[in-house]
Amino acid sequence: MADTRRIVDILRQQSLGEVVDAKGWLRTRRDSGSLTFLELNDGSCLTNLQILAEEGLGNYATEVRKLSTGCSLRVRGTLVASPAKGQPVEVRADLIEVLGWADPESYPLQKKRHSFEFLRSIAHLRPRTNALGAVARIRSALSFAIHRFFHEQGFILVQTPIITTSDCEGAGEMFTVTTLEPGQMRQGDPFGDDFFGRRAGLTVSGQLQAEIFALSHGRVYTFGPTFRAENSNTNRHLAEFWMLEPEMAFCDLRGDMEMAEAMIKALIASVLAECAEDLILFDQHVAKGLIDRLSQVRDAPFVHLTYTEAVAELQRARRDFAFPVQWGVDLQAEHERYLCEEVARAPVIVTNYPEAIKPFYMRLDDDGRTVAAMDLLVAGIGELVGGSQREERYEVLARRMAAAGLDTEQYGWYLDLRRFGSVPHAGFGLGFDRLVQFVTGMQNIRDVIPFPRTPGNAPC
């Protein structure tokens, strides 16, 4: 018996006359006289493997002619040249074994285009579709490319905690983790009897913990799920999402920007080289011109603007923004997209934001009004990367933490990093799901993560 091989490997090798053994799910069945043509897919690539079944098969009348979309099959046969246009090879079956039937009356996926909204209602089956299957492969390729890039750059991977007592953003949007029932919380110190003896939550960022290892190992990164209890139902937000957060010792804002730009270019180059077939699908059916836009990001330098320059550009714009622009307000997605799509026509890195609208850990600039922050903006998405040089000066950091209302005793370990061998250091966070959204051109972030968690929605 031939070894079972993935369909992508069978199509790549194309060794005519070879006996192959393939497994997958049936996409379509077409009967033509005494022949039946089956389209088999196992998720390894976009292209289906065509199976030619002849009436001489022992189960041709009893099973093959009754197959429907969704059935799982094992097929053994000979790889032969295909006379059909657009498919160089097909398998002339010697054996077709039905591993699992799919009732055609109740199986929700048929040979037609389903809306992404409908597919969200069947999260357990939507990976079998062309678009969502392609998203999964691109997501996997990007994840691998991230680890490869940082390994080549000399970074060490650190697994930071999912359960934490530190709110990095200070926005109070953490999911509380508790073993107590509401009636068990005591007055004055509601979490004193809890599992950790204090209030704990699901992390919104691994940055603070990553800084610990940056200040002992130089270059580190963390890559994992983060959580935000923000009651937002937009196409850009999730309650559970993945973040990539590198941290670099002996690094300033310029080095931070250079690393972020090099990383984005490397990731785009990887997906263009490794996922061409899937990208063509998105270019043709989801976002026209996608491949050209990604190629431009890979090849052209990014544009740099200070926050002050960006605000001036927005104020000169001949359009009415939903959110008025003035110095001191945070930029919204509509502002960020305008800067990329109409001013620069390229990715934009905006730097030196007002101190009042950025977190406490960002390094205060010499003017006392702005911080050494940077946001990397891209077309169609807005902010893709947000980062900064971290405040390494003990007195300045302590003052800013107090102003933010943080308990400096609780965050004493973070201040200790500035007391014992502090150095200039910087880092950034990449919203991985937004990166996948940008690379695929998908309009809704819920369609680029396997299991979207949003207010009122947690399937599977």
Residue pairs with C-beta under 8 A, 6 or more apart in sequence:
1 21
1 76
2 18
2 19
2 20
2 21
2 76
3 21
4 21
4 22
4 23
4 74
5 20
5 21
5 22
6 22
6 42
6 44
7 22
7 24
7 40
7 41
7 42
7 44
7 45
7 47
7 48
7 49
8 44
8 45
8 47
9 44
10 20
10 22
10 49
10 79
10 89
10 91
11 45
11 47
11 49
11 89
14 79
14 88
14 89
15 79
16 79
16 80
16 81
16 89
17 78
17 79
17 80
18 78
18 79
19 76
19 77
19 78
19 79
19 94
20 76
20 77
20 78
20 79
20 91
21 74
21 75
21 76
22 40
22 42
22 49
22 74
22 75
22 76
22 91
23 42
23 72
23 73
23 74
23 75
23 99
24 40
24 41
24 42
24 43
24 49
24 72
24 73
25 40
25 41
25 42
25 70
25 71
25 72
25 73
25 128
26 38
26 39
26 40
26 67
26 68
26 69
26 70
26 71
26 72
26 73
26 102
27 39
27 40
27 41
27 48
27 69
27 111
28 38
28 39
28 69
28 111
29 36
29 37
29 38
29 39
29 67
29 68
29 69
30 36
30 37
31 37
31 65
34 54
34 55
35 52
35 53
35 54
35 55
36 52
36 53
36 60
36 64
36 65
37 50
37 51
37 52
37 53
38 50
38 51
38 53
38 64
38 67
38 73
38 75
38 96
39 48
39 49
39 50
39 51
40 48
40 49
40 50
40 51
40 73
40 75
41 48
41 49
41 128
41 133
43 127
43 128
43 133
43 136
43 137
45 137
45 277
46 130
46 133
46 134
46 277
46 278
46 281
47 87
47 277
49 90
49 91
50 82
50 84
50 87
50 90
50 91
51 75
51 77
51 90
51 91
51 93
51 96
52 77
52 80
52 90
52 91
52 92
52 93
53 60
53 64
53 93
53 96
54 60
54 92
54 93
55 61
57 64
57 93
57 94
57 95
57 96
59 96
59 98
63 96
63 98
64 96
67 73
67 98
68 102
68 103
68 104
68 107
69 102
69 104
69 107
69 109
69 110
69 111
70 102
70 104
70 107
70 109
70 128
71 98
71 100
71 101
71 102
72 98
72 99
72 100
72 102
73 96
73 97
73 98
73 99
74 95
74 96
74 97
74 99
75 91
75 93
75 95
75 96
75 97
76 93
76 94
76 95
77 91
77 92
77 93
77 94
77 95
78 91
78 92
78 94
79 89
79 90
79 91
80 89
80 90
80 91
80 92
81 88
81 89
81 90
82 88
82 89
82 90
84 90
108 122
108 125
109 122
109 125
109 128
109 129
114 129
116 131
116 442
116 443
116 444
116 447
119 126
119 129
119 132
119 447
120 126
120 446
120 447
120 452
120 459
123 450
123 451
123 452
123 459
123 460
124 459
124 460
126 132
127 133
127 136
127 450
130 281
131 281
131 282
131 285
131 286
131 447
132 447
134 275
134 278
134 281
134 282
134 440
135 436
135 440
135 442
135 447
135 448
136 450
137 275
137 278
138 271
138 275
138 278
138 279
138 436
138 439
138 440
139 436
139 448
139 450
141 270
141 271
141 274
141 275
142 267
142 270
142 271
142 432
142 435
142 436
142 439
143 223
143 432
145 266
145 267
145 270
145 271
145 274
146 223
146 244
146 263
146 267
146 432
147 157
147 223
148 270
149 263
149 266
149 267
150 157
150 219
150 221
150 246
153 219
153 259
154 218
154 219
155 219
155 220
155 221
155 246
156 213
156 217
156 219
156 220
156 221
157 220
157 221
157 222
157 223
158 206
158 209
158 210
158 213
158 217
158 220
158 221
158 222
159 222
159 224
160 203
160 206
160 209
160 210
160 222
160 224
160 245
161 203
161 206
161 209
162 202
162 203
162 224
162 225
163 177
163 196
163 200
163 201
163 202
163 203
164 200
164 201
164 202
164 203
164 209
165 196
165 198
165 199
165 200
165 201
165 410
166 208
166 209
166 410
166 411
166 414
167 174
167 201
167 204
168 203
168 204
168 205
168 207
168 208
168 359
168 361
169 204
169 205
169 359
170 359
170 360
170 404
170 405
170 406
171 204
173 204
173 228
173 229
173 230
174 201
174 202
174 203
174 204
174 227
174 228
174 229
175 201
175 202
175 227
175 229
175 239
176 199
176 200
176 201
177 195
177 200
177 201
177 202
178 191
178 194
178 195
178 200
179 194
179 195
180 190
180 191
180 193
180 194
184 193
185 191
185 193
186 192
186 193
190 199
191 197
191 198
191 199
191 200
192 198
194 200
201 227
202 226
202 227
203 226
203 227
204 226
204 227
204 228
205 226
205 243
205 245
205 429
206 222
206 224
206 226
206 243
206 245
207 245
207 247
207 361
207 427
207 429
208 361
208 414
209 222
210 220
210 221
210 222
210 245
210 246
210 247
210 427
211 247
211 390
211 414
211 417
211 425
211 427
212 413
212 417
213 220
213 247
214 220
214 247
214 248
214 249
214 425
214 427
215 249
215 417
215 421
215 422
215 423
215 425
218 248
218 249
218 250
219 246
219 247
219 248
219 249
220 246
220 247
221 244
221 245
221 246
221 247
222 243
222 244
222 245
223 242
223 243
223 244
223 245
223 432
224 242
224 243
225 240
225 241
225 242
225 243
226 240
226 241
226 242
226 243
227 239
227 240
227 241
228 237
228 239
228 241
229 239
230 237
230 239
231 455
232 455
233 454
233 455
235 443
235 444
235 445
235 446
236 333
236 381
236 382
236 434
236 445
237 445
237 454
238 433
238 445
238 446
238 449
238 452
238 453
238 454
239 453
239 454
239 455
240 453
241 431
241 432
241 433
241 445
241 449
242 431
242 432
242 433
242 449
243 429
243 430
243 431
243 432
244 429
244 430
244 432
245 427
245 428
245 429
245 430
246 259
246 263
246 427
246 428
247 425
247 426
247 427
248 255
248 256
248 259
248 425
248 426
248 427
249 423
249 424
249 425
250 423
250 424
250 425
251 259
251 389
251 424
251 425
251 426
252 372
252 389
252 424
252 426
253 351
253 363
253 372
253 373
253 374
253 388
253 389
253 426
255 426
256 374
256 387
256 388
256 389
256 426
256 427
256 428
257 304
257 349
257 351
257 374
257 376
257 387
259 428
260 349
260 374
260 376
260 385
260 387
260 428
260 430
261 302
261 347
261 349
261 376
263 430
264 297
264 347
264 376
264 384
264 385
265 297
265 298
267 435
268 294
268 297
268 298
268 439
269 298
271 279
271 294
271 439
272 279
272 291
272 294
272 295
272 298
279 290
279 291
279 294
279 439
279 440
280 291
282 290
282 440
282 441
282 442
283 289
283 290
283 291
283 441
286 440
286 441
286 442
286 443
287 380
287 440
287 441
287 442
290 440
290 441
293 379
294 439
296 346
297 346
297 347
297 378
300 346
301 346
302 346
302 347
302 348
302 349
302 376
303 344
303 346
303 347
303 348
303 349
304 348
304 349
304 351
305 313
305 339
305 344
305 348
305 349
305 350
305 351
306 350
306 351
306 352
307 331
307 350
307 351
307 352
307 353
307 354
307 370
308 327
308 352
310 331
310 335
310 339
310 348
310 350
311 325
311 326
311 327
313 339
313 343
314 321
314 325
314 331
314 335
314 338
314 339
315 325
315 326
317 338
317 342
319 338
321 332
321 334
321 335
321 338
322 332
322 334
323 329
323 332
323 334
323 335
325 331
325 335
327 354
328 354
328 356
328 357
329 357
330 353
330 357
331 350
331 375
332 382
333 381
333 382
333 383
336 348
336 350
336 375
336 377
336 382
336 383
337 377
337 379
337 380
337 381
337 382
339 348
339 350
339 377
340 346
340 347
340 348
340 377
340 378
340 379
340 382
341 379
341 380
347 376
347 377
347 378
347 379
347 384
348 376
348 377
349 374
349 375
349 376
349 377
350 374
350 375
350 377
351 372
351 373
351 374
352 365
352 370
352 371
352 372
352 373
353 370
353 371
353 373
353 375
354 369
354 370
354 371
355 362
355 364
355 365
355 368
355 369
355 370
355 371
358 371
358 373
358 388
359 404
360 391
360 397
360 400
360 401
360 403
360 404
360 406
361 388
361 390
361 391
361 397
361 400
362 371
362 372
362 373
362 388
362 389
362 390
362 391
363 371
363 372
363 388
363 389
363 390
363 391
363 392
363 393
364 371
364 372
364 391
364 396
364 400
365 371
365 372
371 388
372 388
372 389
372 426
373 386
373 387
373 388
374 385
374 386
374 387
374 388
374 428
375 383
375 385
375 386
375 387
376 383
376 384
376 385
376 386
376 387
376 428
377 383
377 384
378 384
378 438
380 437
380 438
380 441
381 434
381 437
381 438
383 431
383 434
384 430
384 431
384 434
384 435
384 438
385 428
385 429
385 430
385 431
386 428
386 429
387 426
387 427
387 428
387 429
388 426
388 427
388 428
389 424
389 425
389 426
390 425
390 426
390 427
391 397
391 400
391 418
392 418
392 422
392 423
392 424
392 425
393 418
393 422
394 415
394 418
394 419
394 422
397 414
397 415
397 418
398 408
398 415
401 408
401 411
401 415
402 408
408 415
433 445
433 448
433 449
434 445
436 442
436 448
436 449
437 445
437 448
440 448
442 448
445 452
446 452
446 454
451 458
451 459
451 460
452 459
